Structure formats: C-alpha cells, structure tokens
Amino acid sequence: RRTYEKNITLAIAKRAQRLINQENGLKAVLVREGDYFVNLNKRSQIARKNKADFLVSIHADGFTSSQPNGASVWVVST
C-alpha cells in the first residue's frame, strides 16, 4: 500500500483547521478540501479573498525513496 503526500498533508490541514477554528477569533480556510491541484497563484488569491493574515503551506517532503526526509511548513505573509 502506498502513502501519498497529498493525502497526509490534507489530513494534517483539516485537523489543524478544526483546532484553529475552536479558538476564539481565529478562522482557518483551506485552499483545497479534496483530491485536486490548486496552483500557487490561486492559493494566494484564496488567501487574499479571505483576508488572511498569513498562508501556511504544509509539506511532507514526499519522495520515491524509502528513506524519510522529514516535513516542512512554509508560512508566507499575504
């Protein structure tokens, strides 16, 4: 069975959204909620449309090698 980065990162993002949205005054918006690609320009547009203070991009650094490389999170000011 294969594990895909897109599935792992979406699950992490949905969990983070639930936790963030439980906090008073905070609102998390996902740029995707399913198995489809959203290009970088569209991600920025979604963030700006929702008046985001910042955009967090979650990566599992997936690769074809069986050796794990870790994860990374990018935070970009909108």
Backbone as CSV, one residue per row, in Angstrom:
resi,resn,N_x,N_y,N_z,CA_x,CA_y,CA_z,C_x,C_y,C_z
1,ARG,0.850,-1.186,0.000,0.000,0.000,0.000,0.887,1.237,0.000
2,ARG,0.567,2.172,-0.851,1.351,3.401,-0.957,0.718,4.516,-0.137
3,THR,1.567,5.335,0.412,1.121,6.525,1.123,1.504,7.729,0.273
4,TYR,0.541,8.591,0.024,0.787,9.756,-0.816,0.844,11.026,0.025
5,GLU,1.818,11.868,-0.300,1.993,13.127,0.420,0.709,13.951,0.424
6,LYS,0.013,14.008,-0.717,-1.198,14.823,-0.828,-2.257,14.403,0.189
7,ASN,-2.338,13.106,0.493,-3.324,12.628,1.467,-2.912,12.960,2.897
8,ILE,-1.632,12.807,3.175,-1.111,13.113,4.515,-1.275,14.601,4.818
9,THR,-0.866,15.453,3.880,-0.916,16.894,4.131,-2.349,17.407,4.227
10,LEU,-3.258,16.831,3.443,-4.657,17.257,3.541,-5.236,16.869,4.900
11,ALA,-4.906,15.676,5.380,-5.384,15.252,6.705,-4.832,16.169,7.798
12,ILE,-3.560,16.532,7.701,-2.954,17.446,8.675,-3.642,18.805,8.614
13,ALA,-3.870,19.304,7.403,-4.507,20.616,7.234,-5.922,20.630,7.801
14,LYS,-6.684,19.566,7.560,-8.059,19.506,8.078,-8.065,19.458,9.603
15,ARG,-7.131,18.717,10.162,-7.030,18.644,11.628,-6.639,20.014,12.201
16,ALA,-5.666,20.659,11.580,-5.244,21.994,12.023,-6.402,22.975,11.912
17,GLN,-7.171,22.893,10.833,-8.324,23.777,10.657,-9.325,23.603,11.798
18,ARG,-9.621,22.358,12.146,-10.564,22.108,13.256,-10.050,22.715,14.559
19,LEU,-8.774,22.512,14.851,-8.196,23.034,16.095,-8.164,24.558,16.103
20,ILE,-7.766,25.155,15.002,-7.703,26.619,14.911,-9.086,27.224,15.045
21,ASN,-10.056,26.634,14.366,-11.412,27.184,14.386,-12.094,27.054,15.750
22,GLN,-11.544,26.258,16.640,-12.072,26.157,18.005,-11.634,27.343,18.861
23,GLU,-10.634,28.067,18.392,-10.105,29.201,19.147,-10.900,30.465,18.839
24,ASN,-11.217,31.213,19.884,-11.960,32.460,19.737,-11.210,33.445,18.847
25,GLY,-11.874,33.972,17.845,-11.290,34.996,16.996,-10.395,34.489,15.880
26,LEU,-10.245,33.178,15.762,-9.405,32.621,14.705,-10.262,31.870,13.693
27,LYS,-9.847,31.919,12.429,-10.559,31.190,11.383,-9.546,30.673,10.374
28,ALA,-9.541,29.372,10.169,-8.661,28.757,9.173,-9.470,28.443,7.921
29,VAL,-8.900,28.740,6.780,-9.528,28.458,5.490,-8.576,27.564,4.704
30,LEU,-9.081,26.469,4.172,-8.260,25.578,3.358,-8.329,26.006,1.896
31,VAL,-7.220,25.881,1.182,-7.241,26.204,-0.246,-7.743,25.022,-1.065
32,ARG,-7.753,23.842,-0.474,-8.382,22.678,-1.109,-8.950,21.779,-0.026
33,GLU,-10.031,21.102,-0.368,-10.652,20.188,0.595,-10.797,18.790,0.027
34,GLY,-10.216,18.566,-1.143,-10.305,17.262,-1.782,-9.057,16.972,-2.592
35,ASP,-9.145,15.942,-3.419,-8.009,15.468,-4.194,-7.943,16.180,-5.544
36,TYR,-7.483,17.410,-5.526,-7.298,18.189,-6.743,-6.182,19.194,-6.508
37,PHE,-5.583,19.671,-7.586,-4.443,20.579,-7.501,-4.907,22.030,-7.536
38,VAL,-4.299,22.865,-6.702,-4.543,24.307,-6.712,-3.185,24.973,-6.933
39,ASN,-3.050,25.715,-8.039,-1.749,26.320,-8.334,-1.435,27.464,-7.362
40,LEU,-0.177,27.876,-7.353,0.286,28.875,-6.383,-0.464,30.198,-6.484
41,ASN,-0.735,30.651,-7.695,-1.470,31.911,-7.844,-2.868,31.815,-7.251
42,LYS,-3.547,30.711,-7.491,-4.903,30.520,-6.960,-4.872,30.444,-5.431
43,ARG,-3.854,29.810,-4.870,-3.728,29.734,-3.406,-3.630,31.136,-2.815
44,SER,-2.814,31.973,-3.440,-2.672,33.357,-2.976,-3.978,34.121,-3.116
45,GLN,-4.687,33.916,-4.216,-5.979,34.577,-4.426,-6.974,34.183,-3.341
46,ILE,-7.014,32.900,-3.002,-7.930,32.419,-1.959,-7.582,33.075,-0.625
47,ALA,-6.295,33.146,-0.313,-5.860,33.768,0.945,-6.253,35.242,0.988
48,ARG,-6.002,35.955,-0.091,-6.347,37.385,-0.131,-7.854,37.598,-0.060
49,LYS,-8.616,36.786,-0.782,-10.077,36.898,-0.779,-10.632,36.733,0.635
50,ASN,-10.001,35.866,1.426,-10.442,35.613,2.794,-9.754,36.510,3.812
51,LYS,-9.008,37.523,3.298,-8.313,38.491,4.158,-7.403,37.798,5.178
52,ALA,-6.663,36.814,4.684,-5.768,36.045,5.551,-4.612,36.905,6.041
53,ASP,-4.228,36.692,7.279,-3.040,37.349,7.815,-1.779,36.642,7.331
54,PHE,-1.886,35.335,7.079,-0.769,34.583,6.512,-1.279,33.303,5.872
55,LEU,-0.427,32.726,5.034,-0.735,31.500,4.310,0.258,30.438,4.758
56,VAL,-0.239,29.313,5.222,0.619,28.218,5.663,0.542,27.103,4.628
57,SER,1.681,26.673,4.143,1.750,25.583,3.175,2.406,24.386,3.854
58,ILE,1.693,23.283,3.933,2.169,22.099,4.650,2.712,21.091,3.641
59,HIS,3.914,20.606,3.888,4.543,19.624,3.003,5.081,18.458,3.827
60,ALA,4.977,17.251,3.285,5.550,16.076,3.938,6.863,15.681,3.267
61,ASP,7.269,16.467,2.280,8.508,16.216,1.546,8.575,14.786,1.021
62,GLY,7.462,14.371,0.400,7.380,13.030,-0.166,8.414,12.809,-1.261
63,PHE,8.859,11.575,-1.393,9.856,11.224,-2.391,9.726,9.739,-2.676
64,THR,10.289,9.305,-3.763,10.193,7.892,-4.124,11.123,7.012,-3.301
65,SER,12.068,7.596,-2.597,12.983,6.837,-1.747,12.254,6.372,-0.494
66,SER,12.661,5.237,0.035,12.048,4.735,1.272,12.614,5.419,2.511
67,GLN,13.644,6.247,2.349,14.244,6.960,3.474,13.484,8.260,3.729
68,PRO,12.950,8.442,4.941,12.206,9.673,5.231,13.133,10.884,5.261
69,ASN,12.601,12.012,4.802,13.356,13.266,4.810,12.781,14.279,5.779
70,GLY,11.671,13.972,6.423,11.059,14.922,7.343,9.967,15.723,6.678
71,ALA,9.541,16.768,7.333,8.444,17.597,6.839,8.875,19.055,6.852
72,SER,8.113,19.881,6.144,8.384,21.317,6.169,7.073,22.074,6.150
73,VAL,7.088,23.241,6.735,5.929,24.131,6.725,6.417,25.491,6.267
74,TRP,5.749,26.040,5.262,6.082,27.366,4.747,5.003,28.328,5.194
75,VAL,5.405,29.454,5.749,4.458,30.493,6.146,4.796,31.737,5.336
76,VAL,3.821,32.205,4.578,4.031,33.340,3.690,3.104,34.471,4.085
77,SER,3.641,35.652,4.230,2.824,36.821,4.527,1.991,37.166,3.309
78,THR,0.694,37.439,3.524,-0.152,37.836,2.400,-0.166,39.335,2.350
